[in-house]
């Protein structure tokens, strides 16, 4: 059942409080609190990870048997975690040599023995793989949860909001896996002959603060809507003092998802595909109210906005949005939906810059470990980006017409360079200095911001898998 009613939105019905962000690239209506006391600095974030992985509770939730990691060996639990957090995609034996060589220098063994003698005792690749097989992905997920809950579970001070709402763009993606039959049996396959192992990932991404705030990694038989409902439920328990607005692309709209969303206080925006509903397709351009049936045949009132956009490939096209945000000015919805796009670039960060798909392990367990490791590292990238952006803005010249931002690929490489030093450091002054090294390096490695009014036609897909610079953060 649908009922179409034209409605006029009061442009003054949504007010913006707190302090307005003045950055030219910040969308209209974006606000940030004056009190940024719970926004993490990068050295604090890494130190929080260190505390989490060193906690006895983490070991208990992670290891598959109480007898694992009880004896003193070359690769205790915490050392394996530290090596993985360095996020090197080089050969495992090379990673181990690097760690133990640094350990030799750091602990002053140079005065007691020769490096060549010490390196004879380096743990083997087989020992490292066996150690990884003794625990699950929980060290990285618990660390991610702790960082996210710290920033988002305390009234969200210091976080950018859109008309006093926290934006969460939800999207899924297929993650190609190593060509192993047992991975295909566990996760599923696609491809011409359905023989290429692949898993399904889904994330909820905060585009205004560059943070992944919820993630799922499942076999292909778990659909994206089911994973979206998990994100909604998880964030409903995490977010305090702020209402989220979930943004969905075409394909997510369903009666079941609408019913679930309407059981929460959240706002939501769906982009609708054509032919989803005949009455909606027949509506003219403009702002409308309709009623749709939910999963339990209950009537759900929705706001439908239809407008045109200029597409580089298709010319002028009509887009349709469905939402329960009734008091947001209609002029803001183009920008609001446009803010969904960074969830796509975040998948590029995960897959390309963090090299998620270049798995160093081939078991089901190691695949899941590396997914959560990449999600955790992407959170650190977002923290570093905002710290470095503040340094760039503070040093900006009034005579320079260009606006600059940190190079995300450079941030990944910088984190890889310094994260081990922070993990192994116990001196507060040195920790702060290492954090400043990360931020200042990221601020120096800047690029010109792209403007929001530029449009380019889609290029013919290249044959090469990666641009030449995507591997340079190794």
LINZIJO-V453303 format. One record per helix or strand. SS is the DSSP state (hx for helix, st for strand). FROM is the first residue (numbers start at 1). TO is the last residue. If there is no record, write none. Layout:
BEGIN
ss = {SS & SS}
from = {FROM & FROM}
to = {TO & TO}
END
This chain:
BEGIN
ss = {st & st & st & hx & hx & st & hx & hx & hx & hx & hx & st & hx & st & st & hx & st & st & st & hx & st & hx & st & hx & st & st & st & hx & hx & hx & st & hx & hx & st & hx}
from = {5 & 19 & 30 & 42 & 56 & 63 & 77 & 92 & 109 & 115 & 125 & 135 & 138 & 160 & 165 & 181 & 189 & 196 & 211 & 224 & 243 & 255 & 267 & 278 & 286 & 299 & 315 & 330 & 342 & 364 & 404 & 408 & 428 & 446 & 468}
to = {6 & 20 & 32 & 54 & 62 & 63 & 85 & 106 & 111 & 121 & 132 & 135 & 152 & 162 & 176 & 187 & 190 & 206 & 218 & 238 & 248 & 262 & 271 & 282 & 293 & 311 & 323 & 338 & 353 & 394 & 406 & 423 & 444 & 448 & 471}
END
